[in-house]
Amino acid sequence: MELIKQNQNIVFVKIKNKLYKAKVLNKSTIFLFNTNQIISINQNLKFSFTKKEEKLETKICSPICGRIINVNVEANQKVKSGTNLVTIESMKMENDILAPSNLFVKNIHIKPGDLIKEGDVLIEIEKI
């Protein structure tokens, strides 16, 4: 895991070559916006700095393995922050993937019933 620092509280987390926007809660935990997960971090992280946030958020990837239950958006649709984009069933639990910010859905790579694994691209996006 690598943290790409944006400002004091907002960072981008690189996990298995996928980038996730996150908020630093304290020295040992962060909140991933697009997965609504709180994860622990260790103290041996690499920090790097980036100038443009827009280039980092081009895809929403699956944080877990599972089966697609619902796709709640369509290609070429504008959505608001917090909108439920996709519902994934994993271990008999439904997990909603929410829009991390206002965005434009460029392309959808999944459909209901698809089996996915962690890191699979679900939706291509463009930040508004």
N, C-alpha and C positions, 0 to 999 in steps of 0.2 A: 504494500500500500504506500502511495506517495501523495503528499498534500501539495497542491499548487496554490499558493496563497494569493488571494485577491485583496482583501483588506483585513481588518482586525477580527471580524466575526464570520465572514463568508469565505469559504475555500472551495476548491475543486479537488475531489479525491480521485486518484487514479488507482483502480482495483482491477487487476488482470487486464491491463491496457484499455479499460473503459473508464470514462470520466463521469463523475457524479457531482452535482452541486451540493454543498453541505454547509451547515451552520455549526460553529464551534460552541458547544455548551459549557465545557470546562476543559481542564488540561488533559483529561483522559477520555472524553466522549464527544462524538459529533452526531448531528442529525442529518440524514440524507433526505433532501427535499423530495426527489421524484420517487422514492420508495417508502417514505414515512418511517424509516428505521433509525433507531439510535444504536450506534456501534461504538465499541471501545477501541481506543487507539493506543499504540505503545509509544514510548518516548524516543525510539530510534528511527523516526521518520525523516525522510529527505524533504526539504522545502525548496521550491523553485518559484519564481515569480513570472507572471504573464501580464501582458498589457491589454489584450482584447478578450473579453469574456464571450463575445458573440461566436467566435470561431470554435469554441469548446463545446457548445451545446448544439449539436446537429442531429443527434440520435438519442432516443430513449431506449435503453437496453433492459432486459429482464434481470432483476436482482435475484431471482430464484428459479428453480426448475418447477415445471408444473404443466397444467393444461389451460388453454385460453377458454374462459367462460363467456366473456362479453368483450366486444370492441365497441366502445361508446362514441367514437369519433369517425369521421370520414376524411378522405384525402381532400385537400384544398379547403379545409375548414379552419376558422380562427377560433381559439378557445381561450378562456380566462384562466388565470392562476387558480389551482385547486380543483379544476375540473377532473372528474374521473375519466381517464383515457381508456384503460384496459382493466379487466378483472381476471386474475390468474388464480386457479385452484391448485393448492399445493398442500399435501398432507391433510386433506379434508377441511382445509380452511380457505376462505376466499380473501384474496389480497388485492386491494385496489391500487393501481398505479396512477398517481395524480400529476397533473401538469405543474411543473415547478415554477412557472411564470406564464405570463400571457405569451401565446405562441401561435404559429401557423403550422398546421399539419401538412407536410409535403407529400408523404407517401406512407402507406401502411403495409407492413411485411407479414402480418399474421391475420388469422381468421378464427372464429370460434371453433373449438375442437382441436386446434393444433397443439402438439406437444412441443414444449420449448425447454431449453436448458439455460442455466445462468449465463448471462452475457449475450444472449441472442438479441439482435436488433428487433425491436417491436415496431417503432415508428420513427420516421425521419421528420425532423422539425426545423423550423426557422424561428428564432426569437423575434418578437415584435417590439 
